[in-house]
Amino acid sequence: MENIKGRIRVTLANSLHNAALTLDFRLAEAEEFTKMLSKREVFDEIRKANPAIEKLRSLLDLEMA
C-alpha cells in the first residue's frame, strides 16, 4: 500500500503543482461500507421522511425515469 500511496501522492503533487502535498489514508472496516443508493432509492427515502414530496411529485405530474 505504501507503494500505491507514494504513486498517488506524486501524481497529485505534479498535477496540483504542490510538492508539499501529504497524503494519509486508511482501509475502511467492513462495517463502515454503505450501499450507494440509486436516484430512485434516494427519492423513496426522501418520500418516506416527508410525504409532502410525493404530493408535490403528483401535483406536478412528474415521473421518475
PyMOL Python script that loads the backbone (N, CA, C, O; Angstrom):
from pymol import cmd

cmd.read_pdbstr("""\
ATOM      1  N   MET A   1       0.816  -1.194   0.000  1.00  0.00           N
ATOM      2  CA  MET A   1       0.000   0.000   0.000  1.00  0.00           C
ATOM      3  C   MET A   1       0.862   1.260   0.000  1.00  0.00           C
ATOM      4  O   MET A   1       0.476   2.278  -0.576  1.00  0.00           O
ATOM      5  N   GLU A   2       1.996   1.197   0.627  1.00  0.00           N
ATOM      6  CA  GLU A   2       2.866   2.376   0.656  1.00  0.00           C
ATOM      7  C   GLU A   2       3.325   2.739  -0.756  1.00  0.00           C
ATOM      8  O   GLU A   2       3.483   3.917  -1.076  1.00  0.00           O
ATOM      9  N   ASN A   3       3.539   1.719  -1.606  1.00  0.00           N
ATOM     10  CA  ASN A   3       3.942   1.964  -2.986  1.00  0.00           C
ATOM     11  C   ASN A   3       2.842   2.720  -3.731  1.00  0.00           C
ATOM     12  O   ASN A   3       3.112   3.692  -4.436  1.00  0.00           O
ATOM     13  N   ILE A   4       1.614   2.268  -3.567  1.00  0.00           N
ATOM     14  CA  ILE A   4       0.479   2.927  -4.216  1.00  0.00           C
ATOM     15  C   ILE A   4       0.312   4.335  -3.652  1.00  0.00           C
ATOM     16  O   ILE A   4       0.080   5.288  -4.397  1.00  0.00           O
ATOM     17  N   LYS A   5       0.430   4.458  -2.338  1.00  0.00           N
ATOM     18  CA  LYS A   5       0.305   5.766  -1.690  1.00  0.00           C
ATOM     19  C   LYS A   5       1.329   6.742  -2.265  1.00  0.00           C
ATOM     20  O   LYS A   5       1.001   7.895  -2.547  1.00  0.00           O
ATOM     21  N   GLY A   6       2.555   6.286  -2.437  1.00  0.00           N
ATOM     22  CA  GLY A   6       3.606   7.136  -2.992  1.00  0.00           C
ATOM     23  C   GLY A   6       3.304   7.564  -4.416  1.00  0.00           C
ATOM     24  O   GLY A   6       3.515   8.720  -4.783  1.00  0.00           O
ATOM     25  N   ARG A   7       2.812   6.633  -5.214  1.00  0.00           N
ATOM     26  CA  ARG A   7       2.484   6.950  -6.606  1.00  0.00           C
ATOM     27  C   ARG A   7       1.324   7.943  -6.687  1.00  0.00           C
ATOM     28  O   ARG A   7       1.342   8.860  -7.508  1.00  0.00           O
ATOM     29  N   ILE A   8       0.326   7.756  -5.840  1.00  0.00           N
ATOM     30  CA  ILE A   8      -0.814   8.681  -5.827  1.00  0.00           C
ATOM     31  C   ILE A   8      -0.353  10.066  -5.387  1.00  0.00           C
ATOM     32  O   ILE A   8      -0.742  11.071  -5.982  1.00  0.00           O
ATOM     33  N   ARG A   9       0.483  10.122  -4.337  1.00  0.00           N
ATOM     34  CA  ARG A   9       0.970  11.408  -3.844  1.00  0.00           C
ATOM     35  C   ARG A   9       1.770  12.136  -4.916  1.00  0.00           C
ATOM     36  O   ARG A   9       1.589  13.338  -5.110  1.00  0.00           O
ATOM     37  N   VAL A  10       2.648  11.429  -5.611  1.00  0.00           N
ATOM     38  CA  VAL A  10       3.463  12.052  -6.658  1.00  0.00           C
ATOM     39  C   VAL A  10       2.576  12.568  -7.789  1.00  0.00           C
ATOM     40  O   VAL A  10       2.772  13.679  -8.281  1.00  0.00           O
ATOM     41  N   THR A  11       1.608  11.764  -8.196  1.00  0.00           N
ATOM     42  CA  THR A  11       0.698  12.180  -9.270  1.00  0.00           C
ATOM     43  C   THR A  11      -0.080  13.428  -8.872  1.00  0.00           C
ATOM     44  O   THR A  11      -0.177  14.374  -9.655  1.00  0.00           O
ATOM     45  N   LEU A  12      -0.635  13.438  -7.661  1.00  0.00           N
ATOM     46  CA  LEU A  12      -1.378  14.612  -7.191  1.00  0.00           C
ATOM     47  C   LEU A  12      -0.469  15.833  -7.060  1.00  0.00           C
ATOM     48  O   LEU A  12      -0.844  16.934  -7.462  1.00  0.00           O
ATOM     49  N   ALA A  13       0.707  15.640  -6.505  1.00  0.00           N
ATOM     50  CA  ALA A  13       1.640  16.756  -6.327  1.00  0.00           C
ATOM     51  C   ALA A  13       2.005  17.362  -7.679  1.00  0.00           C
ATOM     52  O   ALA A  13       2.062  18.585  -7.814  1.00  0.00           O
ATOM     53  N   ASN A  14       2.251  16.521  -8.675  1.00  0.00           N
ATOM     54  CA  ASN A  14       2.578  17.023 -10.015  1.00  0.00           C
ATOM     55  C   ASN A  14       1.381  17.726 -10.643  1.00  0.00           C
ATOM     56  O   ASN A  14       1.525  18.805 -11.218  1.00  0.00           O
ATOM     57  N   SER A  15       0.212  17.126 -10.539  1.00  0.00           N
ATOM     58  CA  SER A  15      -0.990  17.696 -11.156  1.00  0.00           C
ATOM     59  C   SER A  15      -1.387  19.017 -10.511  1.00  0.00           C
ATOM     60  O   SER A  15      -1.852  19.935 -11.188  1.00  0.00           O
ATOM     61  N   LEU A  16      -1.200  19.106  -9.194  1.00  0.00           N
ATOM     62  CA  LEU A  16      -1.598  20.306  -8.460  1.00  0.00           C
ATOM     63  C   LEU A  16      -0.462  21.316  -8.307  1.00  0.00           C
ATOM     64  O   LEU A  16      -0.654  22.395  -7.745  1.00  0.00           O
ATOM     65  N   HIS A  17       0.716  20.962  -8.809  1.00  0.00           N
ATOM     66  CA  HIS A  17       1.900  21.823  -8.691  1.00  0.00           C
ATOM     67  C   HIS A  17       2.138  22.191  -7.229  1.00  0.00           C
ATOM     68  O   HIS A  17       2.326  23.359  -6.887  1.00  0.00           O
ATOM     69  N   ASN A  18       2.124  21.160  -6.371  1.00  0.00           N
ATOM     70  CA  ASN A  18       2.285  21.370  -4.933  1.00  0.00           C
ATOM     71  C   ASN A  18       3.164  20.252  -4.377  1.00  0.00           C
ATOM     72  O   ASN A  18       2.667  19.185  -4.017  1.00  0.00           O
ATOM     73  N   ALA A  19       4.458  20.500  -4.310  1.00  0.00           N
ATOM     74  CA  ALA A  19       5.396  19.488  -3.833  1.00  0.00           C
ATOM     75  C   ALA A  19       5.251  19.218  -2.340  1.00  0.00           C
ATOM     76  O   ALA A  19       5.726  18.190  -1.857  1.00  0.00           O
ATOM     77  N   ALA A  20       4.608  20.116  -1.599  1.00  0.00           N
ATOM     78  CA  ALA A  20       4.448  19.958  -0.154  1.00  0.00           C
ATOM     79  C   ALA A  20       3.236  19.102   0.206  1.00  0.00           C
ATOM     80  O   ALA A  20       2.923  18.939   1.385  1.00  0.00           O
ATOM     81  N   LEU A  21       2.568  18.565  -0.779  1.00  0.00           N
ATOM     82  CA  LEU A  21       1.367  17.769  -0.560  1.00  0.00           C
ATOM     83  C   LEU A  21       1.683  16.518   0.255  1.00  0.00           C
ATOM     84  O   LEU A  21       2.657  15.818  -0.021  1.00  0.00           O
ATOM     85  N   THR A  22       0.857  16.243   1.255  1.00  0.00           N
ATOM     86  CA  THR A  22       0.976  14.996   2.009  1.00  0.00           C
ATOM     87  C   THR A  22      -0.323  14.221   1.843  1.00  0.00           C
ATOM     88  O   THR A  22      -1.370  14.797   1.547  1.00  0.00           O
ATOM     89  N   LEU A  23      -0.244  12.925   2.036  1.00  0.00           N
ATOM     90  CA  LEU A  23      -1.401  12.072   1.815  1.00  0.00           C
ATOM     91  C   LEU A  23      -1.464  11.028   2.914  1.00  0.00           C
ATOM     92  O   LEU A  23      -0.502  10.296   3.145  1.00  0.00           O
ATOM     93  N   ASP A  24      -2.594  10.965   3.586  1.00  0.00           N
ATOM     94  CA  ASP A  24      -2.836   9.949   4.601  1.00  0.00           C
ATOM     95  C   ASP A  24      -4.116   9.217   4.242  1.00  0.00           C
ATOM     96  O   ASP A  24      -5.101   9.841   3.846  1.00  0.00           O
ATOM     97  N   PHE A  25      -4.109   7.913   4.377  1.00  0.00           N
ATOM     98  CA  PHE A  25      -5.324   7.148   4.152  1.00  0.00           C
ATOM     99  C   PHE A  25      -5.299   5.898   5.001  1.00  0.00           C
ATOM    100  O   PHE A  25      -4.259   5.507   5.532  1.00  0.00           O
ATOM    101  N   ARG A  26      -6.470   5.272   5.121  1.00  0.00           N
ATOM    102  CA  ARG A  26      -6.589   4.034   5.871  1.00  0.00           C
ATOM    103  C   ARG A  26      -7.612   3.155   5.178  1.00  0.00           C
ATOM    104  O   ARG A  26      -8.448   3.645   4.419  1.00  0.00           O
ATOM    105  N   LEU A  27      -7.546   1.885   5.433  1.00  0.00           N
ATOM    106  CA  LEU A  27      -8.541   0.963   4.903  1.00  0.00           C
ATOM    107  C   LEU A  27      -9.770   0.996   5.793  1.00  0.00           C
ATOM    108  O   LEU A  27      -9.660   0.953   7.019  1.00  0.00           O
ATOM    109  N   ALA A  28     -10.925   1.070   5.183  1.00  0.00           N
ATOM    110  CA  ALA A  28     -12.175   1.089   5.944  1.00  0.00           C
ATOM    111  C   ALA A  28     -12.496  -0.317   6.433  1.00  0.00           C
ATOM    112  O   ALA A  28     -12.220  -1.307   5.755  1.00  0.00           O
ATOM    113  N   GLU A  29     -13.074  -0.382   7.603  1.00  0.00           N
ATOM    114  CA  GLU A  29     -13.545  -1.654   8.133  1.00  0.00           C
ATOM    115  C   GLU A  29     -14.783  -2.079   7.355  1.00  0.00           C
ATOM    116  O   GLU A  29     -15.487  -1.238   6.795  1.00  0.00           O
ATOM    117  N   ALA A  30     -15.048  -3.369   7.318  1.00  0.00           N
ATOM    118  CA  ALA A  30     -16.178  -3.893   6.549  1.00  0.00           C
ATOM    119  C   ALA A  30     -17.500  -3.270   6.975  1.00  0.00           C
ATOM    120  O   ALA A  30     -18.366  -3.025   6.135  1.00  0.00           O
ATOM    121  N   GLU A  31     -17.667  -3.012   8.263  1.00  0.00           N
ATOM    122  CA  GLU A  31     -18.939  -2.456   8.737  1.00  0.00           C
ATOM    123  C   GLU A  31     -19.094  -0.971   8.396  1.00  0.00           C
ATOM    124  O   GLU A  31     -20.170  -0.408   8.596  1.00  0.00           O
ATOM    125  N   GLU A  32     -18.045  -0.332   7.887  1.00  0.00           N
ATOM    126  CA  GLU A  32     -18.118   1.079   7.523  1.00  0.00           C
ATOM    127  C   GLU A  32     -18.696   1.291   6.125  1.00  0.00           C
ATOM    128  O   GLU A  32     -19.090   2.404   5.777  1.00  0.00           O
ATOM    129  N   PHE A  33     -18.747   0.239   5.335  1.00  0.00           N
ATOM    130  CA  PHE A  33     -19.246   0.357   3.972  1.00  0.00           C
ATOM    131  C   PHE A  33     -20.751   0.540   3.969  1.00  0.00           C
ATOM    132  O   PHE A  33     -21.468  -0.123   4.718  1.00  0.00           O
ATOM    133  N   THR A  34     -21.222   1.435   3.130  1.00  0.00           N
ATOM    134  CA  THR A  34     -22.660   1.625   2.957  1.00  0.00           C
ATOM    135  C   THR A  34     -22.995   1.488   1.480  1.00  0.00           C
ATOM    136  O   THR A  34     -22.188   1.825   0.614  1.00  0.00           O
ATOM    137  N   LYS A  35     -24.163   1.003   1.211  1.00  0.00           N
ATOM    138  CA  LYS A  35     -24.599   0.808  -0.161  1.00  0.00           C
ATOM    139  C   LYS A  35     -24.871   2.164  -0.808  1.00  0.00           C
ATOM    140  O   LYS A  35     -25.484   3.039  -0.197  1.00  0.00           O
ATOM    141  N   MET A  36     -24.417   2.329  -2.038  1.00  0.00           N
ATOM    142  CA  MET A  36     -24.723   3.533  -2.797  1.00  0.00           C
ATOM    143  C   MET A  36     -26.146   3.404  -3.316  1.00  0.00           C
ATOM    144  O   MET A  36     -26.495   2.408  -3.949  1.00  0.00           O
ATOM    145  N   LEU A  37     -26.961   4.404  -3.050  1.00  0.00           N
ATOM    146  CA  LEU A  37     -28.354   4.365  -3.461  1.00  0.00           C
ATOM    147  C   LEU A  37     -28.521   4.943  -4.860  1.00  0.00           C
ATOM    148  O   LEU A  37     -27.840   5.895  -5.242  1.00  0.00           O
ATOM    149  N   SER A  38     -29.448   4.345  -5.620  1.00  0.00           N
ATOM    150  CA  SER A  38     -29.792   4.894  -6.926  1.00  0.00           C
ATOM    151  C   SER A  38     -30.638   6.147  -6.711  1.00  0.00           C
ATOM    152  O   SER A  38     -31.084   6.420  -5.596  1.00  0.00           O
ATOM    153  N   LYS A  39     -30.854   6.896  -7.770  1.00  0.00           N
ATOM    154  CA  LYS A  39     -31.679   8.101  -7.652  1.00  0.00           C
ATOM    155  C   LYS A  39     -33.087   7.736  -7.202  1.00  0.00           C
ATOM    156  O   LYS A  39     -33.701   8.468  -6.426  1.00  0.00           O
ATOM    157  N   ARG A  40     -33.592   6.625  -7.676  1.00  0.00           N
ATOM    158  CA  ARG A  40     -34.926   6.171  -7.291  1.00  0.00           C
ATOM    159  C   ARG A  40     -34.960   5.842  -5.801  1.00  0.00           C
ATOM    160  O   ARG A  40     -35.910   6.205  -5.107  1.00  0.00           O
ATOM    161  N   GLU A  41     -33.929   5.156  -5.306  1.00  0.00           N
ATOM    162  CA  GLU A  41     -33.867   4.801  -3.891  1.00  0.00           C
ATOM    163  C   GLU A  41     -33.741   6.044  -3.009  1.00  0.00           C
ATOM    164  O   GLU A  41     -34.334   6.109  -1.933  1.00  0.00           O
ATOM    165  N   VAL A  42     -32.974   7.020  -3.465  1.00  0.00           N
ATOM    166  CA  VAL A  42     -32.839   8.276  -2.719  1.00  0.00           C
ATOM    167  C   VAL A  42     -34.194   8.973  -2.642  1.00  0.00           C
ATOM    168  O   VAL A  42     -34.598   9.447  -1.580  1.00  0.00           O
ATOM    169  N   PHE A  43     -34.891   9.030  -3.775  1.00  0.00           N
ATOM    170  CA  PHE A  43     -36.214   9.655  -3.791  1.00  0.00           C
ATOM    171  C   PHE A  43     -37.166   8.932  -2.851  1.00  0.00           C
ATOM    172  O   PHE A  43     -37.913   9.572  -2.111  1.00  0.00           O
ATOM    173  N   ASP A  44     -37.146   7.598  -2.873  1.00  0.00           N
ATOM    174  CA  ASP A  44     -38.024   6.825  -1.994  1.00  0.00           C
ATOM    175  C   ASP A  44     -37.734   7.113  -0.521  1.00  0.00           C
ATOM    176  O   ASP A  44     -38.661   7.212   0.283  1.00  0.00           O
ATOM    177  N   GLU A  45     -36.461   7.247  -0.164  1.00  0.00           N
ATOM    178  CA  GLU A  45     -36.088   7.574   1.215  1.00  0.00           C
ATOM    179  C   GLU A  45     -36.598   8.965   1.604  1.00  0.00           C
ATOM    180  O   GLU A  45     -37.119   9.157   2.702  1.00  0.00           O
ATOM    181  N   ILE A  46     -36.443   9.926   0.699  1.00  0.00           N
ATOM    182  CA  ILE A  46     -36.922  11.284   0.968  1.00  0.00           C
ATOM    183  C   ILE A  46     -38.440  11.281   1.110  1.00  0.00           C
ATOM    184  O   ILE A  46     -38.997  11.945   1.984  1.00  0.00           O
ATOM    185  N   ARG A  47     -39.093  10.527   0.240  1.00  0.00           N
ATOM    186  CA  ARG A  47     -40.556  10.463   0.269  1.00  0.00           C
ATOM    187  C   ARG A  47     -41.053   9.851   1.575  1.00  0.00           C
ATOM    188  O   ARG A  47     -42.066  10.289   2.120  1.00  0.00           O
ATOM    189  N   LYS A  48     -40.346   8.842   2.077  1.00  0.00           N
ATOM    190  CA  LYS A  48     -40.729   8.232   3.357  1.00  0.00           C
ATOM    191  C   LYS A  48     -40.589   9.241   4.498  1.00  0.00           C
ATOM    192  O   LYS A  48     -41.425   9.288   5.400  1.00  0.00           O
ATOM    193  N   ALA A  49     -39.532  10.042   4.449  1.00  0.00           N
ATOM    194  CA  ALA A  49     -39.281  11.017   5.506  1.00  0.00           C
ATOM    195  C   ALA A  49     -40.226  12.216   5.420  1.00  0.00           C
ATOM    196  O   ALA A  49     -40.540  12.846   6.431  1.00  0.00           O
ATOM    197  N   ASN A  50     -40.676  12.522   4.201  1.00  0.00           N
ATOM    198  CA  ASN A  50     -41.514  13.701   4.008  1.00  0.00           C
ATOM    199  C   ASN A  50     -42.584  13.405   2.952  1.00  0.00           C
ATOM    200  O   ASN A  50     -42.328  13.575   1.760  1.00  0.00           O
ATOM    201  N   PRO A  51     -43.768  12.968   3.366  1.00  0.00           N
ATOM    202  CA  PRO A  51     -44.831  12.609   2.421  1.00  0.00           C
ATOM    203  C   PRO A  51     -45.261  13.764   1.505  1.00  0.00           C
ATOM    204  O   PRO A  51     -45.850  13.518   0.453  1.00  0.00           O
ATOM    205  N   ALA A  52     -44.983  14.995   1.877  1.00  0.00           N
ATOM    206  CA  ALA A  52     -45.342  16.135   1.026  1.00  0.00           C
ATOM    207  C   ALA A  52     -44.595  16.086  -0.303  1.00  0.00           C
ATOM    208  O   ALA A  52     -45.072  16.628  -1.300  1.00  0.00           O
ATOM    209  N   ILE A  53     -43.444  15.449  -0.326  1.00  0.00           N
ATOM    210  CA  ILE A  53     -42.677  15.306  -1.566  1.00  0.00           C
ATOM    211  C   ILE A  53     -43.482  14.512  -2.588  1.00  0.00           C
ATOM    212  O   ILE A  53     -43.521  14.870  -3.765  1.00  0.00           O
ATOM    213  N   GLU A  54     -44.119  13.443  -2.146  1.00  0.00           N
ATOM    214  CA  GLU A  54     -44.950  12.639  -3.051  1.00  0.00           C
ATOM    215  C   GLU A  54     -46.127  13.458  -3.558  1.00  0.00           C
ATOM    216  O   GLU A  54     -46.494  13.353  -4.728  1.00  0.00           O
ATOM    217  N   LYS A  55     -46.716  14.265  -2.702  1.00  0.00           N
ATOM    218  CA  LYS A  55     -47.834  15.117  -3.118  1.00  0.00           C
ATOM    219  C   LYS A  55     -47.365  16.115  -4.177  1.00  0.00           C
ATOM    220  O   LYS A  55     -48.053  16.340  -5.172  1.00  0.00           O
ATOM    221  N   LEU A  56     -46.201  16.709  -3.960  1.00  0.00           N
ATOM    222  CA  LEU A  56     -45.639  17.646  -4.930  1.00  0.00           C
ATOM    223  C   LEU A  56     -45.361  16.950  -6.255  1.00  0.00           C
ATOM    224  O   LEU A  56     -45.674  17.488  -7.317  1.00  0.00           O
ATOM    225  N   ARG A  57     -44.776  15.756  -6.199  1.00  0.00           N
ATOM    226  CA  ARG A  57     -44.499  14.994  -7.418  1.00  0.00           C
ATOM    227  C   ARG A  57     -45.785  14.731  -8.184  1.00  0.00           C
ATOM    228  O   ARG A  57     -45.827  14.846  -9.409  1.00  0.00           O
ATOM    229  N   SER A  58     -46.832  14.376  -7.452  1.00  0.00           N
ATOM    230  CA  SER A  58     -48.120  14.085  -8.066  1.00  0.00           C
ATOM    231  C   SER A  58     -48.750  15.345  -8.669  1.00  0.00           C
ATOM    232  O   SER A  58     -49.259  15.311  -9.789  1.00  0.00           O
ATOM    233  N   LEU A  59     -48.717  16.451  -7.930  1.00  0.00           N
ATOM    234  CA  LEU A  59     -49.292  17.701  -8.427  1.00  0.00           C
ATOM    235  C   LEU A  59     -48.594  18.203  -9.689  1.00  0.00           C
ATOM    236  O   LEU A  59     -49.233  18.758 -10.583  1.00  0.00           O
ATOM    237  N   LEU A  60     -47.288  18.005  -9.753  1.00  0.00           N
ATOM    238  CA  LEU A  60     -46.522  18.445 -10.921  1.00  0.00           C
ATOM    239  C   LEU A  60     -46.510  17.403 -12.033  1.00  0.00           C
ATOM    240  O   LEU A  60     -45.938  17.626 -13.100  1.00  0.00           O
ATOM    241  N   ASP A  61     -47.147  16.259 -11.773  1.00  0.00           N
ATOM    242  CA  ASP A  61     -47.223  15.161 -12.741  1.00  0.00           C
ATOM    243  C   ASP A  61     -45.828  14.733 -13.217  1.00  0.00           C
ATOM    244  O   ASP A  61     -45.585  14.570 -14.412  1.00  0.00           O
ATOM    245  N   LEU A  62     -44.922  14.557 -12.252  1.00  0.00           N
ATOM    246  CA  LEU A  62     -43.552  14.150 -12.557  1.00  0.00           C
ATOM    247  C   LEU A  62     -43.421  12.638 -12.476  1.00  0.00           C
ATOM    248  O   LEU A  62     -44.133  11.983 -11.716  1.00  0.00           O
ATOM    249  N   GLU A  63     -42.505  12.091 -13.264  1.00  0.00           N
ATOM    250  CA  GLU A  63     -42.225  10.660 -13.242  1.00  0.00           C
ATOM    251  C   GLU A  63     -40.737  10.452 -13.026  1.00  0.00           C
ATOM    252  O   GLU A  63     -39.911  11.243 -13.480  1.00  0.00           O
ATOM    253  N   MET A  64     -40.412   9.381 -12.332  1.00  0.00           N
ATOM    254  CA  MET A  64     -39.006   9.006 -12.173  1.00  0.00           C
ATOM    255  C   MET A  64     -38.600   8.195 -13.391  1.00  0.00           C
ATOM    256  O   MET A  64     -39.263   7.218 -13.737  1.00  0.00           O
ATOM    257  N   ALA A  65     -37.528   8.589 -14.034  1.00  0.00           N
ATOM    258  CA  ALA A  65     -37.065   7.876 -15.234  1.00  0.00           C
ATOM    259  C   ALA A  65     -36.334   6.617 -14.871  1.00  0.00           C
ATOM    260  O   ALA A  65     -35.875   5.893 -15.755  1.00  0.00           O
TER     261      ALA A  65
END
""", "prot")
cmd.dss("prot")
cmd.show_as("cartoon", "prot")
cmd.util.cbc("prot")
cmd.orient("prot")
